[in-house]
């Protein structure tokens, strides 16, 4: 589990991803929108530098800067802190659509994302235990996305940027844990299948043991 979490950034990566949002909300509460945007910019640049120093994907590091810039621009144009979270509210909508389409097409999204990283067989769609795992994981992911979107709408309507920040940070952590658990379970299923196949070969008279 720890190794899997490290592959998606680990605690440091999750903290650096959350830092710009936290800096924005805290500064907005203390000093207003303009200083909050400055604090956001500084935190986003620091997070980018940290990711590059940790040899994470340069594309992911730059993407963090781009997302921060978009959110800051929307907040500045709207003149209110809660608008900072409008762009990120699109993500759960996209996930719900992607999860739904993948299930209808019988290509569970979590299988497409996780299987290449889990070391499981490529033909997972014909592997019943793996297909069941990825289908269940996709359904869980879709449920999390729906709940995430509903909570965001409630707090946005209530003009609670602090609560929106908590939801955003928490949802990122929950997604990382969901991803990590799916990878671990897929590896266990693949390992169990490999052990079963090895046992069958050893017991098959056509494959005598090598001495």
ABEGO torsion letter per residue (X at the ends): XAAAAAAAGEAAAAAAAAAAAAAAAAAAAAAEAAAAAAAAAAAAAAAAAAAAAAGBBAAAAAAAAAAAAAAAAAAAAAGBAAAAAAAAAAAAAAAAAAAAAAAAAGBBAAAAAAAAAAGBBABAAABAAAAAAAAAAAAAAAAAAAAAAAAAAAAAAAGBAAAAAAAAAAAAAAAAAAAAAAAAAAAAAAAAAAAAAAAAAAABAABBBBX
